[in-house]
């Protein structure tokens, strides 16, 4: 079975292209953080080549930009070619069967308009507090049952 699931951010604005048979496609690189820290205590990032075809390629090119967060479901495809200097080069790409946008256009634009990267060390400490007097179901009208035997 050849399946790949990735979540990451685009490293550049995808550019829509067409094959000789007029089939739309786009290629882009996805930055995916590793789930563990290296010996220096830092997270490393892998840059994975993605190719998307047809209508989905058009959507990616039209609605995503550098830094957009996406989820990719696809398969690995390998290939090779002879470079201009005569050397043989090998390629590995993920062919995306499904691309899900993981942020709204507003979130993406807000992130793009931020001039400097957010420094988590300078952020004020936040506390997650809940006011128990603010009942989100106060105006619901009916009682809400969370009984596990409700469906039996």
N, C-alpha and C positions, 0 to 999 in steps of 0.2 A: 504494500500500500504506500502510495506517495502522496502525503498530505502535509501541508504546512499551515500553521496559524501564527500570525505575527501581529503585534501592536506596536506602533511607533509613530514617528513624525517624518514628514517629507523633508528632504534636504534641499530641495529646490522646487520652483514652480514647474509642474509637468507640462510638457509641450506635445500637442497633438500632431501626429504624423499619419501618413497613409501609405499602404503598400502599393505596388504596381497595379494590383487588382482593386484599388480604392477602398481597402478595408482599414478603418481607423484603428490606431494603436498609440499607446504612450508608454514611455519608459521613465522610471524615476528610481531614486535611491531612498530607502527607508532606514532611518536611524532607530535602532532597537537597543534599549538598555539591557545589559545582562542582569540577572537576578542576584548576583553575588558581588562582593567587593574583591578587588585584587590585593596583593600583598601590601600595597601602600594605603589600603582602606578606601580606595576610590572605585566608583562604578565605571566599568568600561562600556563602550557602545560598539555594536556591530552595524555596518552599513551594507544593506542587502539590496541587490538590484531586483526591481519588480517590473514586469511587463503586463499591461492590461489591454484587452482587445475590445473592439466594436463599440456598442453604445456605452458600456461602462467606461471605456477609455475617454469618450467624449465628456461624460459626467465628471470624471476625475480632472480632466484638463480645464473644464469650465468652472468648477466649483472649489477646487483645492488649490492651495498655495504653499509656499515654503513654510514649514512648521506645522502644517495641518496634521492633526492626530487622526490616524485611521487604524482600522483592523483589516488585515488581509487574510483571506482563506484561499489557498491555492495548492500548487504542486511545484516541485523542483524540476527544472529542465536544464540539462547540460548540453554544451556544444563546443565546437572548435572552429578556428579559421586560421588562415595563413596571413600573418602581418606583412606590411610593406617591406620589412627587412628580411622576409623569408622565414622567420621563426613561427613555430606553431603556437597559437594561443588558445587557452581553454576558458570557457565561460560557464558560469552558473547563475541562473536567474530563477526567480519565483514567478510563475505564470499565475496571475490572480484570477480565480474564478468568481470571487466576491470581494468587493471593497465596501466597507462600512465607514461612514463618516462619524467620528466620535466626538465632534464638537459642532456647535451651531455656527452659522455664518457670523453671527454677532460676536461669539466668543473668539472666533478666528480673527476677525477684524480688530477686536480689542487687543488681542495678543500682538498682532502685526503693528498696531499703532503705538505700542509700548516702545519707547526709545532705548531704554536700558534694561538688561535682564534683571529679573527680580532676585535679590540677594536674600536668601532665607535667613542668613545670620543677622540681618538688620531688621527683620520683621518683628513687630511687637508681639509679645506673648498673647496667645488667644486661649480663652477658656470656653469650653462647650458647656454652657449652662442652659437649662430649660426652666422656664417659668411655669410651675405646675398650675397656676391660675389661668393660663392661656390654653383652653381646651379646644383643639382643632375640630372636634366633633360637636361643639356646643350648639350649632345651628343646624345640625343634621336632621333633627326631628325624631327619628326612631332610635330605639336602643340598638346598639351594635353588639352582636354576639360573637365571641371568639372561641366558642365551645368546639373542641375537637370532634365531638359526636354529632355536629350539626348536619353533616352530609349522610349520616347513616339512616 
